[in-house]
């Protein structure tokens, strides 16, 4: 986890959104170190599993990520961008999820893209 945001750490206890959270492994790790977490996942089976573990996860996909805009300190998408039909729109949706100045981490096949929202 720490490698993901070594240069731009989120605020302790901050709100984190994970897009394509799967079965909630990263969400659970973040929750266990006191972050407030929400996830979005396309698989209804994975959403049900996350919810059974007490994780706040909604079913959805991009475009139209069903999470509130400008509500998170950090947005994470790991191994998701390569599966979306319009990567540019996907990145724009991720940027819109975080507060102005919030952090964004996108991971794809060992490539880390990190930055801050400029809106």
trRosetta pair geometry for C-beta under 8 A, 3 or more apart (Angstrom, degrees):
i j d omega theta_ij theta_ji phi_ij phi_ji
1 4 5.8 -51 -166 18 40 115
1 5 7.7 -18 159 22 67 96
1 26 7.4 143 -97 -145 101 88
1 29 6.0 -164 -60 132 137 132
1 30 7.1 164 -134 -77 142 78
1 33 7.8 169 99 21 164 150
2 5 7.1 -87 -158 56 35 73
2 6 6.2 67 152 -80 73 76
3 6 5.8 -9 -140 -39 33 112
3 112 7.8 -125 140 -82 90 156
4 76 7.0 13 173 -122 147 121
4 105 4.9 48 174 -163 104 158
4 107 7.1 -67 -120 -56 102 126
4 112 6.8 -164 -132 -135 55 125
4 114 7.5 148 169 -88 59 118
5 8 5.3 -88 -161 76 86 67
5 9 5.1 117 128 -100 112 44
5 10 6.2 -9 162 -16 170 79
5 74 7.1 -38 -87 -131 150 140
5 103 6.2 45 -127 167 123 155
5 105 6.1 -88 -69 -66 88 136
5 114 6.7 151 -111 -132 58 134
6 9 7.5 -1 -143 -61 12 85
7 114 6.3 127 62 103 109 151
8 103 4.8 157 133 -117 119 122
8 114 5.6 169 26 165 126 122
8 115 7.5 104 -13 -142 169 6
8 116 6.5 -153 -145 -62 145 92
9 103 8.0 -116 123 -55 9 162
10 14 4.5 -127 161 53 108 144
10 16 6.5 10 -155 -80 176 104
10 35 7.1 46 100 -114 140 126
10 73 5.0 108 -156 120 105 117
10 74 4.1 -63 -88 -36 132 134
10 103 5.7 -118 -80 32 82 137
11 14 3.9 110 66 -58 87 118
11 73 5.3 -100 28 -156 101 158
12 34 6.8 19 179 96 82 120
13 34 5.3 -41 -90 141 71 104
13 35 6.6 -178 -134 -106 18 43
13 36 6.9 39 176 -16 61 91
14 35 6.0 -19 65 -135 61 91
14 36 7.0 -113 126 33 27 88
14 72 7.7 84 155 -174 98 61
14 73 3.4 -56 -179 38 130 155
14 74 6.2 87 113 0 131 100
15 35 7.4 139 -111 180 17 85
15 36 4.6 -34 -102 78 67 109
15 37 7.7 167 -158 -81 53 28
15 38 7.4 7 -173 5 94 103
15 71 6.4 -81 123 143 151 71
15 72 4.7 -122 112 -125 100 60
15 73 5.3 124 51 3 66 87
15 74 7.6 174 93 32 50 70
16 27 7.9 -178 99 -120 112 68
16 30 5.4 -86 62 172 152 154
16 35 4.9 16 2 161 122 135
16 36 7.0 151 18 77 70 52
16 37 5.1 -21 69 -106 96 74
16 38 7.5 174 89 30 51 63
16 72 6.2 88 -122 -161 18 113
16 73 6.7 -46 -71 60 61 87
16 74 4.7 -15 -114 72 84 102
16 75 7.5 165 -162 -87 59 31
16 76 6.6 14 -178 -2 105 110
17 37 7.8 148 -91 -158 29 58
17 38 5.3 -22 -108 73 74 92
17 39 7.2 150 -162 -97 58 34
17 40 7.1 18 -177 -4 101 102
17 67 5.5 108 -134 161 139 165
17 71 7.6 81 -47 84 126 94
17 72 4.5 -81 -9 -84 104 163
17 74 7.4 -174 30 97 64 55
17 75 4.7 -12 66 -114 102 78
17 76 7.1 178 91 27 52 67
17 97 5.3 -90 48 163 155 141
17 98 7.8 -139 27 -71 116 75
18 21 4.2 93 104 -89 114 101
18 26 5.7 148 -114 91 159 122
18 27 5.6 -127 25 -68 140 91
18 30 7.8 170 -39 10 125 149
18 37 7.0 2 -2 -164 105 105
18 38 7.7 180 25 91 68 45
18 39 4.7 -20 65 -112 93 87
18 40 7.4 -169 93 28 52 67
18 75 7.7 164 -86 -162 30 53
18 76 4.7 -20 -110 70 77 102
18 77 7.4 151 -163 -83 57 43
18 78 7.5 -21 -157 9 105 96
19 39 7.7 171 -83 -159 22 64
19 40 5.2 -12 -120 62 62 109
19 62 7.2 27 -168 -35 137 116
19 65 6.4 -50 -113 -124 119 135
19 75 6.9 29 -15 -179 105 98
19 76 7.1 -172 22 90 71 49
19 77 4.3 -16 63 -96 108 95
19 80 5.7 -136 113 70 96 177
19 94 6.6 -96 -6 -97 147 99
20 40 7.3 -5 -29 90 36 77
20 41 6.4 92 -136 -112 27 65
20 42 7.2 -3 -108 -3 71 95
20 77 5.9 71 28 -148 113 78
20 78 6.9 -146 89 57 112 58
20 79 7.0 -141 126 82 141 67
20 80 3.5 -176 -2 -90 157 125
20 83 7.7 125 -110 50 144 132
21 24 5.6 36 147 -89 111 53
21 26 6.6 -125 -144 55 83 102
21 27 5.4 31 -162 -32 132 121
21 39 3.3 -33 -6 -156 161 130
21 40 6.6 117 -3 50 104 37
21 41 5.0 -86 50 -62 80 105
21 46 7.6 166 89 147 74 123
21 50 6.7 59 109 -95 123 150
21 55 7.9 -158 138 151 147 144
21 57 6.1 -127 67 -122 140 120
22 25 6.8 -10 84 9 118 94
22 41 6.3 176 -47 -121 15 127
22 43 7.6 28 -130 36 46 128
22 46 5.4 -106 -173 -154 38 143
23 46 5.2 -107 -77 -142 58 92
23 49 5.1 -34 -139 103 87 140
23 50 6.5 -173 -165 -63 38 82
24 27 4.4 -60 -156 49 76 118
24 28 5.3 80 141 -29 93 97
24 39 6.3 -133 -103 -6 82 165
24 46 7.6 163 -21 175 82 89
24 49 7.0 -159 8 109 116 92
24 50 4.0 139 -50 -113 132 95
24 53 5.9 178 90 61 154 141
24 55 4.7 -169 -137 2 143 171
24 57 6.5 -99 -82 -54 112 143
25 28 6.1 -58 -151 34 24 108
25 29 6.6 23 153 -17 61 106
26 29 5.6 -54 -149 36 35 113
26 30 6.2 32 155 -16 68 107
26 76 6.8 -120 141 107 148 149
26 78 6.9 130 -39 14 158 142
27 30 5.8 -59 -148 40 30 109
27 31 6.1 32 154 -21 66 108
27 37 4.6 148 -154 154 86 146
27 38 8.0 -101 -131 95 124 4
27 39 5.0 -63 -73 -50 144 127
27 50 6.9 39 61 -144 149 117
27 55 5.1 75 122 -143 138 135
27 57 7.2 -94 -52 -72 176 108
28 31 5.6 -52 -142 37 31 113
28 32 6.2 32 157 -22 63 108
28 53 6.5 -46 -87 145 120 140
28 55 6.7 -76 -69 -74 76 125
29 32 5.8 -59 -150 35 27 112
29 33 6.9 5 157 0 62 105
30 33 6.3 -69 -152 46 32 94
30 35 4.2 -47 167 52 94 132
30 37 5.0 116 94 -75 120 131
31 34 7.7 55 -179 -68 34 12
31 35 6.3 -87 -83 64 33 75
31 36 8.0 52 -112 -119 73 21
31 37 5.0 -86 -65 14 89 129
31 55 7.1 -129 -36 -106 152 88
37 55 6.8 -42 101 -148 115 93
37 56 6.8 158 100 46 66 96
38 56 4.8 -50 -112 101 74 110
38 57 7.2 158 -171 -89 56 42
38 58 7.5 13 177 -1 102 97
38 67 6.1 140 118 -128 132 123
38 72 7.6 -118 42 -88 110 120
39 50 6.2 -102 61 -165 140 160
39 55 6.3 12 14 154 123 120
39 56 7.0 143 21 92 73 57
39 57 4.0 -18 71 -111 103 91
39 58 7.4 180 92 25 55 60
40 57 7.0 178 -78 -160 22 72
40 58 5.4 -18 -108 67 73 87
40 59 7.7 106 -158 -146 65 8
40 60 5.1 -49 -161 61 109 100
40 61 7.7 165 152 -80 110 31
40 65 5.6 48 163 -156 175 92
40 66 6.6 153 -121 51 121 75
40 67 5.7 -102 -53 -35 126 116
41 46 4.8 -107 152 98 149 121
41 47 5.2 -173 69 -68 114 81
41 50 6.9 145 8 -9 145 145
41 57 5.8 6 9 179 111 122
41 58 7.8 155 27 81 66 41
41 59 6.5 -48 76 -113 69 54
41 60 7.8 82 54 43 29 55
42 59 7.1 73 -142 -163 22 75
42 60 7.1 -71 -92 96 56 22
42 61 4.5 39 -95 -73 105 109
43 46 3.9 69 85 11 115 109
43 47 6.6 -179 94 -13 59 82
43 59 7.9 -120 77 -127 24 96
44 47 5.4 -50 -145 35 36 116
44 48 6.4 39 155 -21 66 103
44 59 5.6 11 -95 -111 69 142
45 48 5.9 -53 -151 34 29 111
45 49 6.6 30 150 -19 62 106
46 49 5.5 -52 -149 35 35 114
46 50 6.4 37 153 -20 66 104
46 57 7.8 -98 126 146 81 153
47 50 5.7 -54 -150 36 31 112
47 51 6.3 28 154 -17 65 108
47 57 5.1 -159 -138 115 72 114
47 58 7.2 -16 -135 162 126 12
47 59 4.7 -50 -61 -71 163 89
48 51 5.8 -56 -146 39 30 111
48 52 6.4 34 153 -23 64 105
49 52 5.7 -55 -151 32 30 113
49 53 6.8 20 152 -10 62 107
50 53 5.9 -68 -158 41 33 105
50 55 4.1 -74 176 70 90 124
50 57 3.9 32 105 8 146 149
51 54 7.6 66 -174 -64 35 11
51 55 6.5 -97 -80 63 32 70
51 57 6.1 -118 -55 46 77 98
58 66 5.1 -113 130 89 144 114
58 67 6.8 175 38 -70 134 78
59 66 7.8 21 80 39 44 138
60 64 6.6 -123 -172 112 113 86
60 65 5.9 118 122 -142 128 42
60 66 4.0 -177 -66 11 162 106
60 67 7.9 -166 61 -26 147 77
61 64 7.2 39 81 67 55 90
61 65 7.5 -73 142 -89 15 62
62 65 5.3 -7 -83 -52 81 92
62 84 5.5 -9 78 -126 117 134
62 86 7.9 -126 133 63 107 88
62 89 7.0 161 166 113 113 95
62 90 4.7 90 130 -112 160 85
62 93 5.5 -177 -127 48 118 160
63 86 7.1 0 -49 55 105 125
63 89 5.7 -39 -86 141 110 131
63 90 7.6 -118 -81 -79 65 61
63 93 6.6 -178 -133 -61 68 143
65 93 5.1 127 7 163 122 130
65 94 7.9 84 -8 -73 164 53
65 97 7.0 -47 102 -71 142 121
67 71 7.0 -137 155 55 91 129
67 72 7.7 14 148 -31 131 126
67 97 5.9 28 96 -127 119 114
68 71 4.2 66 92 -26 103 147
68 97 7.8 103 91 -139 43 70
69 96 4.7 -44 -134 155 108 95
69 97 6.1 -99 -125 -99 49 36
70 96 7.0 -63 -42 176 71 58
70 97 7.4 -169 -44 173 26 19
70 98 7.0 3 -117 108 43 23
70 99 5.5 77 -164 -100 74 48
70 100 7.3 4 -131 -25 109 68
70 119 7.9 -104 -88 91 108 124
71 97 6.7 -58 44 -174 80 66
71 99 7.5 138 -30 -55 4 79
72 75 5.5 98 97 -63 142 82
72 97 5.2 2 30 145 123 93
72 98 5.0 -68 80 -103 85 62
72 99 6.9 -153 72 -13 35 77
72 102 6.1 98 101 -163 68 153
73 98 6.8 31 178 -146 9 96
73 99 6.3 -9 -96 21 48 115
73 102 5.3 -164 -162 -132 31 100
73 103 6.7 20 146 24 67 91
74 98 6.7 34 -96 -111 12 122
74 102 6.3 -155 -70 180 35 96
74 103 4.4 -9 -110 69 83 103
74 104 7.4 178 -156 -78 58 30
74 105 7.0 11 -174 1 103 103
75 94 4.9 172 120 -168 142 86
75 95 7.9 -136 46 -73 145 22
75 97 4.6 97 -82 81 141 129
75 98 5.1 -117 -12 -51 108 104
75 102 7.0 66 -6 133 90 124
75 103 7.4 -176 27 97 59 59
75 104 5.3 -8 63 -115 94 74
75 105 7.4 -176 92 31 50 65
76 105 4.8 -7 -113 66 77 103
76 106 7.9 171 -158 -80 45 39
76 107 7.8 5 -170 1 88 103
77 80 4.4 -88 -179 43 100 128
77 81 6.1 94 124 -43 128 88
77 90 7.6 135 -161 159 173 112
77 94 6.0 -83 -19 -99 129 139
77 105 7.5 176 31 95 57 60
77 106 5.0 -3 65 -117 99 76
77 107 7.3 -172 97 29 54 67
78 105 7.8 0 -66 119 83 100
78 106 7.8 179 -82 -158 40 38
78 107 4.3 4 -124 55 74 117
79 82 6.9 -39 -162 29 54 110
79 83 7.9 49 150 -11 64 114
79 107 6.3 -27 -34 100 63 91
79 108 6.2 132 -99 -113 45 54
79 109 7.5 103 -107 -42 85 54
80 83 5.9 -76 -167 39 44 107
80 84 6.7 38 148 -29 79 106
80 90 7.6 -167 122 -178 104 141
80 106 7.9 -100 53 -145 94 86
80 108 7.9 -97 43 -86 45 93
81 84 6.0 -53 -148 22 39 111
81 87 5.3 60 -173 -129 97 102
81 90 6.0 163 -121 105 78 146
81 91 7.4 35 -119 -62 123 86
81 106 5.7 44 -33 -171 138 121
81 108 5.2 -70 55 -70 110 132
82 108 5.3 132 -34 -147 107 120
82 109 7.1 65 -45 -20 150 106
84 87 5.8 130 79 -82 108 55
84 89 7.9 -139 150 70 130 90
84 90 4.5 86 103 -63 167 146
86 89 4.1 25 118 24 120 115
86 90 6.3 155 94 -21 67 87
87 90 5.3 -56 -146 36 35 118
87 91 6.3 35 158 -20 68 102
88 91 5.9 -52 -151 34 31 109
88 92 6.5 31 151 -18 63 106
89 92 5.4 -53 -149 36 35 115
89 93 6.4 38 152 -21 66 102
90 93 5.8 -53 -152 33 31 111
90 94 6.6 32 150 -19 63 103
91 94 5.6 -52 -150 34 35 113
91 95 6.4 38 152 -21 66 103
91 106 7.1 -38 -108 -60 92 155
92 95 5.6 -52 -149 34 33 113
92 96 6.5 33 152 -20 64 106
93 96 5.7 -56 -150 35 33 113
93 97 6.9 43 150 -32 62 99
94 97 5.8 -49 -160 17 36 116
94 98 7.6 18 155 -11 63 101
94 104 5.6 99 137 -140 115 121
94 106 7.1 85 121 -71 176 109
95 98 6.7 -68 -162 34 35 100
95 104 6.3 -33 -90 -70 62 151
95 117 5.1 140 -161 -118 78 95
95 118 7.9 -26 -162 30 124 68
95 119 6.7 111 153 -14 105 119
96 119 7.4 26 -102 12 56 161
97 102 7.8 -109 99 97 68 151
98 101 8.0 -127 138 74 110 39
98 102 2.8 -148 169 87 117 141
98 103 6.7 -160 -140 48 156 34
98 104 6.3 -126 -8 -64 148 87
98 117 4.6 -175 84 -27 114 141
99 102 4.4 116 51 -47 67 114
99 117 7.0 161 88 57 38 141
100 117 5.8 -127 -133 105 34 110
100 118 7.5 11 -151 174 80 15
100 119 5.3 -117 -102 86 87 61
101 116 5.7 -16 -156 -178 43 118
101 117 6.1 -44 8 64 13 85
102 116 6.8 153 77 -153 28 70
102 117 4.7 21 51 12 78 122
103 114 7.1 -18 -167 -166 98 89
103 115 7.4 158 -151 89 57 34
103 116 6.0 -42 -96 -100 52 65
103 117 7.7 -97 -46 -9 11 84
104 113 7.7 -26 117 115 96 89
104 114 7.0 159 85 -153 60 44
104 115 5.3 -14 57 65 102 79
104 116 7.1 165 12 -100 87 15
104 117 6.4 104 -29 -55 113 79
105 112 6.9 -30 -159 -161 90 91
105 113 7.3 146 -158 80 41 57
105 114 5.3 -4 -105 -104 73 80
106 112 7.7 141 78 -160 51 42
106 113 4.3 -11 60 59 99 108
106 114 7.9 -166 27 -70 64 40
107 110 7.8 31 -171 -75 91 6
107 111 6.9 157 -154 78 49 53
107 112 5.6 -13 -102 -102 80 64
107 113 7.6 -162 -72 23 35 71
108 111 5.1 -18 67 56 77 103
108 113 7.8 12 13 -2 98 107
